[in-house]
Structures are given as structure tokens and as C-alpha cells.
Amino acid sequence: MRKKFDELRGLYEEAAALGEARAVLAWDQRVTMPPGGAPGRARSMSALSRVVHSKATAPEIGRLIDETWDWAQAEGPDSFEAAYLRVLKRDYDRATKLPSAFVGESAAAASAAMSAWEAAKKNSDFSAFAPHLEKMVDIARRQAEYLAPGKPHYDTLLDLYEPGMRRAGLDPLLGALADGLKPVAAAIAERSAAVSDELMRGDFDERAQLALADEIVRELGFDFSKGRQDRSMHPFTTGFSLSDVRITTWTMRGWLPASIYASIHECGHALYAMGAPAEFELTPLADGAGLGVHESQSRFWENIVGRSRPFCEWLLPRLRKYFPGKFDRTSAEQLYSAVNKSGPSFIRVEADEVTYDMHIALRYRLETALIDGVLKAKDVPEAWNAGMKEYFGIVPGNDAEGALQDVHWSQGTIGYFPTYSLGNLMAGQLAEKMRADLPDMDGLIARGEFQPVLAWLRERIHRHGAMYFPADLMKKAVGKGPEAGPYIAYIKKKYSALYGF
Ligand code: MG
């Protein structure tokens, strides 16, 4: 049986290695490719994707999964072999349950919807995008039906991004999160003048920003012998292998936190990607437990570390070094305050820790209603604006800064948004547990001794790769599945001190 398992691994490795090559092309497209390269790149990507897909869905893989299944399970549920087959079978079933005509149809619809969304956003005209959204919702429902006939569609879609999570488990989590955050946001709104971010605005040399971003991620533990940091339109992380992980950042000349916190966020994703055991290379276990856990790592470093008072103590001398004269009279306390200004905003990606999850709650409400068929695509802007008024007390002046701001729905990624909030609340749980295990966590951060923090995450989260469902991984790491309490407590404590309520 071991021989058959090795044969299966060989087949998977070939598909995975070609997938790595495709990832290099995708990275290049977003980072270094000249605009003229687009048509040729589309050709190469499409050809390579077809080869990867046919290798990954080869009938031999299905046959070998079936033949080795019982043998692998007998090794024990925590064994490499059992976990390998669990994750591979899940991916394989998904990839083979969708008829190829449907795959082609949905790729074409997504491509058309993406172009329509870009144009609609530019003109701030939702009505031009509405028929495409209606189509993408229909495609998402049919996809769910193919994958799990007769099961609630949203649950099936959610499971694509957050393995094992169901709406029945998610509703109370997101509900508790919104209920906990709303009063904090309301108290902040009454004292908005108590915190100013003025000192982070001005004119900051972009080359200096990039040099600072490199220094920060290196100090946090990003290994430049196994990764790179570049610039792109939107920051992202991708990995070709466990020892080649790429992050990107962006810079805004007038707003210094953009580059600093994008870098720290993506570095958090990268440290997770770099942290899987070497034996997971070219296996389905290398990728991480799910998007929520991934986001817990990025948000942990970005917010819980990066926006903490001790981190600001560490950061301040570096700001003075890279931007001579600009921070001479700034105190760590002022810096801490400036990077934690909170308030209602239209745009999710610019939202602060307190309000971010309310943006997610709104999207979750709308996308579940779309999938349930109780909301029509054309009525999304009205429902959006009503939700903005309810959560934030503000209404966007146009659809570009309202219902058209995010790319997700145009690509048919429905069920994805909640993973951002799950990431935040898991980060809160991890921080609570880490603080108990590392009582001098603040001192370590203030002195720039990030290694014990990273080692804790490696031990509790990273080394398990995709071995466990997110909820089970959290039980292993902190003794409980996902819950909102620790994150809300963290937010209340931090912001009541910052804003004085
Ligand atoms: Mg992220």
C-alpha cells in the first residue's frame, strides 16, 4: 500500500510543480510584466492551467485515493498519510464534480463580469454591473449544487474558503462581533477629536518607505533568502514553494501607514506560508488551514503587534532614521495614537480595527440574501446604503464608494468575505493565549525581539499546515474553537484608553 501511496504522491507532485510554475507567471504579471505582455501571458496561463487541471483530475488519482484510503486512515487521524488523503480527496472531489462545460461557462462569465465591474466602478454606475452580478450569483448557486446536491448553497460556498464552517456556526460569531463593536464605534464617534493621525500625513519619500518596509519585515522574521518584497497595484502574498514566498506592498506619498501596514500584513501571511514543515513541500498540506486562519496571521502582525504601543516604541527610531527631521519631536504615545485613529468610512480596505468587521457584516448580510434569492442584484445599492446608514450612520455618495468597491462578487467569490472577520477574531484569541504564555510579550515587542512571538505562532499554528480544519486547529492552539469574546475585549480595552471613555 505504501507503494501505491508513493505513486499517488508522485502524480500529485507533478501537478503541484506545474502549479508552482503557473504561480510564477501570475506573480510576474502583477509585479514586473509590461502592459504589452498581457495577451501572451493569457495564452501561457491558460495552456498551463489546462495541463495542471488535467493532471490534478486524472482518474488514476481518484483510483489511488480510493485504494489507499483505509490504509491511510488506519495510520491514525493525526498521521501525515490520513491528513494527506483527507485534503487531497476534498480538492479532487471538488475539481471533478464540476462539468467541464460549466467550468468554461463560469470562467467566461467571470471574465465578462470583471470587465463590466471595472467599467461600472469607473462610471459609478451599478446598473451596468447588475446583470453580471445576477449571472455570477446564478453560477455560484449552480456550482454549490454540483458540489453538494441538495445542501444549503451558502454553506457549500463558505466551505470553499473556510473548511468545516457553516452558516449556523458563523451567524452567532459575526452577530456577537458586530454587537460588541457597535458601542465602541459609537463611543469613538462622540470623541473623534481625541485622536489625530495628522503626523502620518505629509510628504514621505517613497524609496525611503520601501527601505523601511524591507527593514520591518526582515526584523519580524521574513527570510529574504526564501522570499522577496516588491511593489504592486494592490498588496498580496503568493508562494511558489515553501522556500520562495513573495510579498508586495504599495506606497502613498502622502500617507505613511499605507506601506508600513500593508507590508506587515502581507509579511504575516508570508510567515505562515514559510512556516510549514519541509516535509509538506509539494503536498496538499502545505497551504494552510483556510483563509480565516491565514487572515488571523496577517491581522495578528498588522494590528495586534504592529498597531500596539510597544511596537510604536520600536518603530519610532526607525521612522526618524528613514525620514530625517520629520519625527524628531514625536513621542511613541503620539505615534501609537496616530496609527489607531478610528471612525466611520465608506471603503472597507481603509477601515480601522473597530469598524472593519461592520463592513464585513454588511457584505455577509447581502451575499447570503443574494444566494437565498431574497435580494435581487439590481437592488443591491439600495440595500447597501441602508446597511451603511444602520452600521455607520453615513451613506456613500455614489456606487463606486458603495456597492461597487470590492472585486469579490464580480469574480464569483461569494462566501469569502466572512473569512476576514474570522481572521480578526481568531487573531484576538491567539493574542490572549500568547499573552498568557509569554507574560513579557509587550517587552519583547518593544525591544524588537519578535522571534519568541513568531516561534509561538510556528508551534501553535504554522507547523500544522492544512492538517486540521480551522476550528480544530484553534482548539489545539488555544483550547477553543472560534469565538468573538477575546477580540471584543481587546478592542474595548485598547480604544477606551485611546479615546478616553
Ligand atoms: Mg490578507
Boltz pocket constraint, residues with backbone or C-beta under 6 A from the ligand:
constraints:
  - pocket:
      binder: B
      contacts: [[A, 265], [A, 269], [A, 294], [A, 295], [A, 298]]
      max_distance: 6.0
